[in-house]
Amino acid sequence: MKKRIGVIGIGEIGTTKHLTQLVRHLDEVEIVALCDILPERCEKANADFKLSAKIYTDYKELCASPDVDVIHVCTPNPLHCEMTLAAFAGGKDVYCEKPLACTYADALKMLDAAKAAGKKLTSGTQWRYNTAPMAMKKMYENGELGDVYYIRSSQLRPRRLPAYGVYTSKELNGGGVLMDGGPHSIDLPMWLTNNYDVATVRGVTFDKMKDFPEGNDLGPWDPENFDVEDTAMAMITMKNGAMFYVETAWVSNMQQEAPGIIASIAGTKAGVDMVGPGFEDAVRVTKMVDGKLTTETISPAEKYNMWEYDMDRWIDCIIRGTEPAVLPEQAAVVTRVIEAIYKSAETGETIVFD
């Protein structure tokens, strides 16, 4: 029997990521429900994806429906927790977009609700599943890098603020770039090293670029309706002594070597980073060979598509009971780090984890 899926939030992420990937699996799942406060979005999605899904404007009604097995939450961040809890109360598995929640307390509520319901939960930090990071993780797990003590995780977009939707509203989005690109940048070094044991966080945030909307790839924004950070940096020290430096920006007068989220790893045996022209294309390995420091750029033979890998694993999870690509406990730690960066930026103090 096919799993019956309902999607809440039929905006940019709900269509370009979730529906686009779900329709690849129509032999195993059925998209039976679409929910949005703007029903015309649902009507358009039905037409665009050749669906006949029932249209809802009330997410609570959808979550309570006995005709739905799985809910995808693709709404603004402050709604993630309440909608996910409603879905678990209705006995559904849940794919909740990143960040899992706006606060660590809410993330823990979601984990507890999933456990109480005996249902699956995942979140959307799929950027880790491109070719370059997958190759880097394999090198780490094979011991090729030695003792990894430092990772720089960077996402500096020159002019790529998502001007559509509610991204520039703290009330409606929960924050700025830390709630958008931040989860990917924070998750990547922890996932690469299988290490989510955070000791301390020291962070800063900036809102310097809100008055410079010219040339944005995703359209102009209104500086008068912009009360979130456009840039954030953090030093995350792990309990094993490793340090991760994270930087993320929507708008910056800087260029990085490859688009998307990139990482550079320093280990005692070798270092490795991602190189362009695309995020997923290649890795550059620096190490000693015959007593001489050498650098080699490698294009991995095994290729990955992050969108497909993530959704393939989720479909397998809800049908066969396997683990999802992104574990909810990992997503909860990312939320906790985001919360700590905001607190550190506000107080100027280093935040110590238990």
ROMIFI-105090 format. One record per residue (C-alpha): x, z, y; residue in one letter. Coordinates in Angstrom, 1 decimal. Example, Ala and Ser with C-alpha at 12.3 -4.5 7.8 and 13.67 -1.06 7.14 Angstrom:
2
east:12.3, up:7.8, north:-4.5, res:A
east:13.7, up:7.1, north:-1.1, res:S
# end
This chain:
354
east:0.0, up:0.0, north:0.0, res:M
east:1.3, up:-0.9, north:3.4, res:K
east:2.1, up:1.8, north:6.0, res:K
east:-0.2, up:1.5, north:8.9, res:R
east:1.5, up:1.8, north:12.3, res:I
east:0.2, up:2.7, north:15.7, res:G
east:2.3, up:2.2, north:18.9, res:V
east:1.8, up:4.3, north:22.0, res:I
east:3.1, up:2.7, north:25.2, res:G
east:3.0, up:-1.1, north:25.3, res:I
east:5.6, up:-1.6, north:28.0, res:G
east:9.0, up:-3.1, north:28.0, res:E
east:10.5, up:-1.0, north:25.2, res:I
east:7.3, up:-0.9, north:23.2, res:G
east:7.2, up:-4.7, north:23.1, res:T
east:10.8, up:-6.0, north:23.3, res:T
east:12.1, up:-3.5, north:20.8, res:K
east:9.4, up:-1.9, north:18.7, res:H
east:6.8, up:-4.7, north:18.2, res:L
east:9.5, up:-7.4, north:18.0, res:T
east:11.2, up:-5.5, north:15.2, res:Q
east:8.1, up:-4.3, north:13.4, res:L
east:6.7, up:-7.8, north:13.0, res:V
east:9.8, up:-8.6, north:10.9, res:R
east:8.4, up:-6.1, north:8.3, res:H
east:4.8, up:-7.2, north:7.9, res:L
east:5.2, up:-7.4, north:4.2, res:D
east:5.6, up:-3.7, north:4.1, res:E
east:3.8, up:-2.4, north:7.2, res:V
east:0.7, up:-3.2, north:9.2, res:E
east:0.4, up:-2.8, north:13.0, res:I
east:-3.1, up:-1.4, north:13.2, res:V
east:-3.3, up:0.3, north:16.6, res:A
east:-1.9, up:-0.2, north:20.1, res:L
east:-2.4, up:2.4, north:22.9, res:C
east:-1.8, up:2.2, north:26.6, res:D
east:-3.5, up:3.4, north:29.7, res:I
east:-3.6, up:-0.3, north:30.7, res:L
east:-5.6, up:-1.9, north:27.9, res:P
east:-4.7, up:-5.4, north:29.1, res:E
east:-1.1, up:-4.7, north:27.9, res:R
east:-2.5, up:-4.1, north:24.4, res:C
east:-4.6, up:-7.3, north:24.6, res:E
east:-1.5, up:-9.3, north:25.6, res:K
east:0.5, up:-7.8, north:22.8, res:A
east:-2.2, up:-8.6, north:20.2, res:N
east:-2.1, up:-12.2, north:21.5, res:A
east:1.7, up:-12.5, north:21.8, res:D
east:2.4, up:-11.0, north:18.3, res:F
east:-0.6, up:-12.5, north:16.6, res:K
east:-2.0, up:-9.1, north:15.8, res:L
east:-5.6, up:-7.7, north:15.5, res:S
east:-4.7, up:-4.1, north:16.2, res:A
east:-7.4, up:-1.7, north:17.5, res:K
east:-6.9, up:-0.9, north:21.2, res:I
east:-6.8, up:2.7, north:22.4, res:Y
east:-6.4, up:4.2, north:25.9, res:T
east:-6.4, up:7.8, north:24.6, res:D
east:-3.4, up:8.7, north:22.6, res:Y
east:-5.1, up:11.8, north:21.2, res:K
east:-7.7, up:9.7, north:19.6, res:E
east:-5.1, up:7.5, north:18.0, res:L
east:-3.1, up:10.4, north:16.7, res:C
east:-6.2, up:11.9, north:15.1, res:A
east:-7.2, up:8.6, north:13.4, res:S
east:-7.2, up:8.7, north:9.6, res:P
east:-6.5, up:4.9, north:9.7, res:D
east:-2.9, up:5.3, north:11.0, res:V
east:0.1, up:6.6, north:9.0, res:D
east:2.9, up:6.3, north:11.5, res:V
east:3.2, up:6.6, north:15.3, res:I
east:5.8, up:5.0, north:17.5, res:H
east:6.0, up:6.9, north:20.9, res:V
east:7.3, up:4.5, north:23.5, res:C
east:6.1, up:6.2, north:26.7, res:T
east:7.8, up:7.8, north:29.7, res:P
east:10.1, up:10.7, north:28.7, res:N
east:8.0, up:13.7, north:29.8, res:P
east:5.2, up:12.6, north:27.4, res:L
east:7.4, up:12.4, north:24.3, res:H
east:7.0, up:16.0, north:23.2, res:C
east:3.2, up:16.3, north:23.6, res:E
east:2.5, up:12.9, north:22.0, res:M
east:4.8, up:13.6, north:19.1, res:T
east:3.3, up:17.0, north:18.5, res:L
east:-0.2, up:15.4, north:18.5, res:A
east:1.0, up:12.8, north:16.0, res:A
east:2.3, up:15.5, north:13.6, res:F
east:-0.9, up:17.4, north:14.0, res:A
east:-2.6, up:14.3, north:12.8, res:G
east:-0.3, up:14.0, north:9.8, res:G
east:1.8, up:11.0, north:11.0, res:K
east:5.5, up:10.1, north:10.7, res:D
east:6.9, up:9.6, north:14.2, res:V
east:9.5, up:7.3, north:15.7, res:Y
east:10.0, up:8.8, north:19.2, res:C
east:12.0, up:6.8, north:21.7, res:E
east:15.1, up:8.4, north:23.3, res:K
east:15.6, up:10.9, north:24.7, res:P
east:13.8, up:12.9, north:22.0, res:L
east:12.5, up:15.2, north:24.7, res:A
east:13.3, up:16.3, north:28.3, res:C
east:14.3, up:19.8, north:27.3, res:T
east:16.0, up:21.3, north:24.3, res:Y
east:13.1, up:23.8, north:23.8, res:A
east:10.7, up:20.8, north:23.5, res:D
east:13.1, up:19.0, north:21.1, res:A
east:13.1, up:22.1, north:18.8, res:L
east:9.3, up:22.2, north:18.9, res:K
east:9.3, up:18.6, north:17.7, res:M
east:11.7, up:19.4, north:14.9, res:L
east:9.7, up:22.4, north:13.8, res:D
east:6.4, up:20.4, north:13.9, res:A
east:8.0, up:17.7, north:11.7, res:A
east:9.1, up:20.2, north:9.2, res:K
east:5.7, up:22.0, north:9.2, res:A
east:3.9, up:18.7, north:8.7, res:A
east:6.3, up:17.5, north:6.0, res:G
east:6.8, up:14.3, north:8.0, res:K
east:9.7, up:12.1, north:9.2, res:K
east:11.0, up:12.0, north:12.7, res:L
east:13.6, up:9.8, north:14.3, res:T
east:14.7, up:8.7, north:17.8, res:S
east:16.1, up:5.5, north:19.4, res:G
east:19.9, up:5.8, north:19.9, res:T
east:20.4, up:2.6, north:18.0, res:Q
east:23.4, up:1.4, north:20.1, res:W
east:25.7, up:3.1, north:17.5, res:R
east:24.7, up:0.4, north:15.0, res:Y
east:26.5, up:-2.6, north:16.4, res:N
east:29.5, up:-4.3, north:14.8, res:T
east:32.3, up:-2.6, north:16.8, res:A
east:31.1, up:1.0, north:16.5, res:P
east:30.4, up:0.5, north:12.8, res:M
east:33.9, up:-0.7, north:12.3, res:A
east:35.3, up:2.2, north:14.3, res:M
east:33.3, up:4.8, north:12.3, res:K
east:34.6, up:3.3, north:9.1, res:K
east:38.2, up:3.6, north:10.3, res:M
east:37.5, up:7.2, north:11.2, res:Y
east:36.0, up:8.0, north:7.8, res:E
east:38.8, up:6.2, north:6.0, res:N
east:41.3, up:8.4, north:7.7, res:G
east:43.0, up:5.5, north:9.5, res:E
east:42.8, up:7.2, north:12.9, res:L
east:44.1, up:10.6, north:11.8, res:G
east:43.0, up:13.6, north:13.8, res:D
east:40.7, up:12.3, north:16.5, res:V
east:41.1, up:14.6, north:19.6, res:Y
east:39.7, up:12.5, north:22.5, res:Y
east:36.9, up:9.9, north:22.9, res:I
east:35.9, up:8.2, north:26.2, res:R
east:32.3, up:6.9, north:26.0, res:S
east:31.4, up:4.7, north:29.0, res:S
east:28.5, up:2.7, north:30.3, res:Q
east:29.1, up:1.6, north:33.8, res:L
east:26.6, up:-1.0, north:34.8, res:R
east:27.5, up:-2.9, north:38.0, res:P
east:23.9, up:-3.6, north:38.9, res:R
east:21.5, up:-3.0, north:36.1, res:R
east:19.0, up:-0.4, north:37.0, res:L
east:15.6, up:-0.8, north:35.3, res:P
east:13.5, up:-1.2, north:38.4, res:A
east:10.3, up:-1.7, north:36.4, res:Y
east:8.3, up:1.3, north:35.3, res:G
east:9.0, up:4.9, north:36.4, res:V
east:12.8, up:5.2, north:35.9, res:Y
east:13.5, up:6.3, north:39.5, res:T
east:10.9, up:9.1, north:39.5, res:S
east:12.1, up:12.6, north:38.3, res:K
east:8.5, up:13.7, north:37.8, res:E
east:7.5, up:10.7, north:35.7, res:L
east:10.8, up:10.0, north:34.0, res:N
east:12.3, up:13.4, north:33.7, res:G
east:15.6, up:12.3, north:35.3, res:G
east:17.6, up:9.2, north:36.0, res:G
east:20.4, up:7.4, north:34.2, res:V
east:21.0, up:10.5, north:32.0, res:L
east:17.6, up:9.9, north:30.5, res:M
east:18.1, up:6.2, north:30.1, res:D
east:21.6, up:5.2, north:29.1, res:G
east:22.8, up:8.8, north:28.8, res:G
east:21.5, up:9.4, north:25.3, res:P
east:23.4, up:6.4, north:23.9, res:H
east:26.7, up:7.4, north:25.7, res:S
east:26.4, up:11.0, north:24.6, res:I
east:25.4, up:10.3, north:21.0, res:D
east:28.1, up:7.6, north:20.3, res:L
east:31.2, up:9.8, north:20.2, res:P
east:29.5, up:12.5, north:18.2, res:M
east:28.1, up:10.0, north:15.7, res:W
east:31.5, up:8.2, north:15.4, res:L
east:33.2, up:11.5, north:14.3, res:T
east:30.2, up:13.1, north:12.5, res:N
east:30.5, up:16.0, north:14.9, res:N
east:27.5, up:17.5, north:16.8, res:Y
east:29.0, up:21.0, north:17.1, res:D
east:29.3, up:21.3, north:20.9, res:V
east:31.3, up:24.2, north:22.4, res:A
east:31.0, up:23.6, north:26.2, res:T
east:29.7, up:21.0, north:28.7, res:V
east:30.9, up:20.4, north:32.3, res:R
east:29.0, up:17.7, north:34.2, res:G
east:28.4, up:16.1, north:37.6, res:V
east:25.7, up:13.8, north:38.8, res:T
east:25.5, up:11.4, north:41.8, res:F
east:22.7, up:9.7, north:43.7, res:D
east:24.9, up:7.7, north:46.0, res:K
east:23.6, up:4.2, north:45.3, res:M
east:19.8, up:4.5, north:45.8, res:K
east:20.0, up:2.9, north:49.3, res:D
east:21.8, up:-0.2, north:48.0, res:F
east:19.2, up:-2.2, north:45.9, res:P
east:20.6, up:-5.6, north:46.6, res:E
east:21.7, up:-7.8, north:43.7, res:G
east:20.2, up:-5.7, north:40.9, res:N
east:19.8, up:-7.7, north:37.7, res:D
east:16.5, up:-6.1, north:36.9, res:L
east:14.9, up:-6.5, north:40.3, res:G
east:14.8, up:-4.5, north:43.5, res:P
east:13.8, up:-0.9, north:43.7, res:W
east:12.2, up:1.2, north:46.5, res:D
east:14.8, up:3.7, north:47.9, res:P
east:11.9, up:5.8, north:49.2, res:E
east:10.7, up:6.4, north:45.7, res:N
east:14.1, up:7.3, north:44.2, res:F
east:14.8, up:11.0, north:43.5, res:D
east:17.0, up:10.8, north:40.4, res:V
east:20.7, up:10.5, north:39.6, res:E
east:22.2, up:7.0, north:39.4, res:D
east:25.5, up:8.1, north:37.9, res:T
east:26.6, up:11.0, north:35.7, res:A
east:29.9, up:12.1, north:34.1, res:M
east:30.5, up:15.0, north:31.7, res:A
east:33.3, up:16.6, north:29.7, res:M
east:32.0, up:17.7, north:26.3, res:I
east:34.3, up:20.0, north:24.4, res:T
east:33.6, up:20.3, north:20.7, res:M
east:34.0, up:23.5, north:18.5, res:K
east:36.9, up:21.8, north:16.6, res:N
east:38.8, up:21.3, north:19.9, res:G
east:38.1, up:17.6, north:20.4, res:A
east:37.0, up:16.5, north:23.8, res:M
east:34.5, up:13.7, north:24.7, res:F
east:34.4, up:12.3, north:28.2, res:Y
east:31.1, up:10.6, north:28.9, res:V
east:30.3, up:8.4, north:32.0, res:E
east:27.1, up:6.5, north:32.6, res:T
east:25.8, up:4.6, north:35.7, res:A
east:23.0, up:2.3, north:36.5, res:W
east:24.7, up:0.9, north:39.7, res:V
east:28.4, up:1.1, north:40.4, res:S
east:31.0, up:-1.0, north:42.1, res:N
east:33.1, up:-1.0, north:39.0, res:M
east:33.5, up:-3.3, north:36.0, res:Q
east:34.2, up:-2.4, north:32.4, res:Q
east:35.8, up:-4.6, north:29.8, res:E
east:32.6, up:-5.1, north:27.7, res:A
east:28.9, up:-4.7, north:28.6, res:P
east:26.7, up:-2.0, north:27.1, res:G
east:28.1, up:1.3, north:25.9, res:I
east:31.8, up:1.2, north:24.9, res:I
east:34.1, up:3.8, north:23.4, res:A
east:37.8, up:4.4, north:23.2, res:S
east:39.2, up:6.7, north:20.5, res:I
east:42.5, up:8.5, north:20.5, res:A
east:43.7, up:9.8, north:17.1, res:G
east:47.1, up:11.0, north:15.8, res:T
east:47.6, up:7.9, north:13.6, res:K
east:45.9, up:5.2, north:15.7, res:A
east:43.7, up:4.6, north:18.6, res:G
east:40.8, up:2.1, north:18.8, res:V
east:38.6, up:0.8, north:21.5, res:D
east:35.9, up:-1.9, north:22.0, res:M
east:36.8, up:-5.2, north:23.8, res:V
east:34.7, up:-8.0, north:25.2, res:G
east:33.2, up:-10.5, north:25.8, res:P
east:30.3, up:-8.7, north:24.1, res:G
east:29.7, up:-5.1, north:23.2, res:F
east:29.6, up:-5.8, north:19.5, res:E
east:32.4, up:-8.4, north:19.2, res:D
east:35.7, up:-6.8, north:18.4, res:A
east:37.9, up:-3.7, north:18.3, res:V
east:41.4, up:-3.3, north:19.5, res:R
east:43.7, up:-1.1, north:17.4, res:V
east:46.8, up:0.5, north:18.8, res:T
east:49.3, up:2.2, north:16.3, res:K
east:52.9, up:2.5, north:15.2, res:M
east:54.1, up:-0.2, north:12.8, res:V
east:57.7, up:0.0, north:11.5, res:D
east:58.6, up:2.3, north:14.4, res:G
east:57.1, up:0.0, north:17.1, res:K
east:53.9, up:0.5, north:19.0, res:L
east:51.6, up:-2.5, north:18.3, res:T
east:48.2, up:-3.5, north:19.5, res:T
east:45.9, up:-5.9, north:17.5, res:E
east:42.5, up:-7.2, north:18.3, res:T
east:40.2, up:-7.5, north:15.2, res:I
east:36.9, up:-9.2, north:14.9, res:S
east:35.2, up:-7.3, north:11.9, res:P
east:34.0, up:-9.5, north:9.1, res:A
east:30.9, up:-7.3, north:8.6, res:E
east:28.4, up:-7.9, north:11.4, res:K
east:25.5, up:-5.7, north:12.5, res:Y
east:22.5, up:-6.0, north:14.7, res:N
east:21.5, up:-2.6, north:16.1, res:M
east:17.8, up:-3.4, north:16.5, res:W
east:17.5, up:-4.7, north:13.0, res:E
east:19.6, up:-2.0, north:11.4, res:Y
east:17.7, up:0.8, north:13.1, res:D
east:14.2, up:-0.5, north:12.2, res:M
east:15.2, up:-1.5, north:8.7, res:D
east:16.3, up:2.0, north:8.0, res:R
east:13.1, up:3.4, north:9.6, res:W
east:10.9, up:1.2, north:7.5, res:I
east:12.8, up:2.3, north:4.4, res:D
east:12.4, up:5.9, north:5.5, res:C
east:8.6, up:5.9, north:5.9, res:I
east:8.0, up:3.9, north:2.7, res:I
east:10.6, up:5.3, north:0.3, res:R
east:11.4, up:8.7, north:1.9, res:G
east:15.0, up:8.1, north:2.7, res:T
east:16.7, up:9.4, north:5.8, res:E
east:16.3, up:7.5, north:9.1, res:P
east:19.2, up:5.9, north:10.9, res:A
east:19.1, up:8.6, north:13.6, res:V
east:18.5, up:12.1, north:12.4, res:L
east:16.2, up:14.2, north:14.6, res:P
east:18.7, up:17.1, north:14.6, res:E
east:21.3, up:14.7, north:16.2, res:Q
east:18.7, up:13.6, north:18.8, res:A
east:18.0, up:17.3, north:19.6, res:A
east:21.7, up:18.0, north:20.3, res:V
east:21.8, up:15.0, north:22.6, res:V
east:18.9, up:16.4, north:24.5, res:T
east:20.6, up:19.8, north:24.7, res:R
east:23.7, up:18.1, north:26.1, res:V
east:21.7, up:16.2, north:28.8, res:I
east:20.0, up:19.5, north:29.8, res:E
east:23.5, up:21.1, north:30.0, res:A
east:24.9, up:18.3, north:32.2, res:I
east:22.0, up:18.8, north:34.7, res:Y
east:22.5, up:22.5, north:34.7, res:K
east:26.3, up:22.2, north:35.2, res:S
east:25.9, up:19.7, north:37.9, res:A
east:23.4, up:22.0, north:39.7, res:E
east:25.4, up:25.2, north:39.4, res:T
east:29.0, up:23.9, north:39.2, res:G
east:29.6, up:26.0, north:36.1, res:E
east:30.7, up:25.1, north:32.6, res:T
east:27.8, up:25.5, north:30.1, res:I
east:28.7, up:27.4, north:27.0, res:V
east:26.8, up:26.7, north:23.8, res:F
east:26.1, up:29.3, north:21.2, res:D
# end
